[in-house]
Structures are given as structure tokens and as C-alpha cells.
Amino acid sequence: MTEQPDNASHCFVCGPENPIGLHLIFRLENNICRAEFTPQPQHCGYTGITHGGIIFSVLDDVMANWLVLQGKRAYTAKVDLRYKDSLPTGTPVRLEGHCLKARGRLFMMRGLMIRIDNEQTVAECDASFMLSV
């Protein structure tokens, strides 16, 4: 599967029909879900700094889309998120979603946000996703 499912067309992060969404486009490369994102001034918390909720949202979606792009529908069950640095708005980042392990309906995932200009990790998270039935 290489496109967004119909039921996610209004997703805040990746939905093409969400007028206020981020419109990220996810792809699978070598079993890693990838996307790029450049936060804009309207995505700030403190002036000039990307809001932590935006950072979490795109990390959650890069992990979820690892599953979606393989035809699996799942929901976030648990997340352990570590912010390692602030992200100035206007700074392009690379997102990566990795599957660490799968057991039954449970998938253990890792998400990374890496600055493109200096390769520094902005945030990383480990999460559990549960396949829907």
C-alpha cells in the first residue's frame, strides 16, 4: 500500500483533505517509514520554537504509517517520548519510523526526528501499537 487509506483523509498530520493539516507524505524505504517536515511559524509554542505537541504528532504518525503502508490498521497504545533539543520553526527535519518487534497484535515501534541541517536528533520515542480487529 503506498497511499493514505480513505478513512484517514482528514488526519491532521497526513490527511490530504484536512485544510489545516500538515499534509505529510509517508513512504517506505528499506523497511523504514520516512517523511520530511518543516515546521512553520503557526506550529510554535514559544515564539520561534516548534510546539512539542506538533513534534509528538508527526512522530506518532511516522510510526503508525509504517503499519498503514503495509496494509495494517493500528492504534497507539503507549508512548515513551524523549525531547532531546528544541526545534526552531523553519528548520527541516527527517522523520523515521522503525518496527522493533511484533508479537501477535502488538507492534513495538521507534520514531525519530532528525534535523536535516546538522543530523542532530530533536526527539525520539518508543511506542506500542495495537492492531485493530
Secondary structure by P-SEA (a helix, b strand, c coil): ccccccccccccccccccccccbbbbbbccccccbbbbbccccccccccccaaaaaaaaaaaaaaaaaaacbbbbbcbbbbbbcccccccbbbbbbbbbccccccbbbbbbbbbbcccccccccccbbbbbcc
